[in-house]
Amino acid sequence: MRRLALVVLLAIALPLQAEVPAWTDEPIELVRLIERANRANTAGNRLVAARLYCSAAAHGSLEAQYQLGRLYLGPLRARRGHDTGHVLLALAAQRGHARAETLLSSIRRPLPGDLDSHLPPCLYAAGALPSAEGEAVVPHEVVEHYIAGLPRNHRAHARLVQRLAPRFDVDARLALAIVRAESNFNPSARSPRNAMGLMQLIPDTAERFGVRDAFDPEQNVRGGLAYLKWLIARYDGDIARVAGAYNAGEGAVDRFGGVPPYAETEEYVRRILAFYRARRHVAGG
């Protein structure tokens, strides 16, 4: 027990290293800021990283708030003290950020009183949100970090998607975004509309792409990837129309000349674009 306590104390005392950001569906403008902050943090530019994380957190990003808290617990502790990081983590955990909850549980001290007085001033000066820069796809390391944290059975299904996607000329990151939005890597998922399995194939789509058992993970993923490949070719790699068609059918996309004005489909397209982050498919990934 004494040895375990020593390990915990050392983990808290040592500076926290830069951590790969979470793969979230926050607005693209925010994740671009977080990507820039992470690059600065990794390069040792802590103040630049803090400014960028704080800007994203001021616009509501939980991930940025968590990363800023980690900075104040580690490299920037001398600037505002341990309490600022502690409070930032506590507020992020209160809003449901899982990694903030985990890190918070390792801090063996009570929260300071008057929480607002310990928050950095930049959180109250949001300013204009910068436009999303570039059309870069979500970085591979962000996706890998996400997959590594999945439960073992879900991780196996994510690896299956990664292995098969290149055989269909589909960027694995797009395929993973679709599976995550559709079933969250649950091969037994079934929707009220009878969409089945990892990629939520309806019976017509399963039959169309030769899937005999939609609850068999490999058959399901192969069928879903074949459909994605077909949609990517049909819509010239336009992710919004591909995602809209995957959710509502290509007939609806063709009828409306773009993403159908259905609330469910519009939200689905928003999530896929936020996960993938580029508006056009990157062939070969």
Secondary structure, DSSP 8 states (H G I E B T S, - for coil): -HHHHHHHHHHHHS-----------S-HHHHHHHHHHHHHHHTT-HHHHHHHHHHHHHTT-HHHHHHHHHHHHTTTHHHH-HHHHHHHHHHHHHTT-HHHHHHHHT--S---SSGGGGS-GGGG---------S-----HHHHHHHHHTS-HHHHHHHHHHHHHGGGGT--HHHHHHHHHHHTTT-TT-B-TT--BTTTTB-HHHHHHTT-S-TTSHHHHHHHHHHHHHHHHHHTTTBHHHHHHHHHH-HHHHHHHTSS-S-HHHHHHHHHHHHHH--SB--TT-
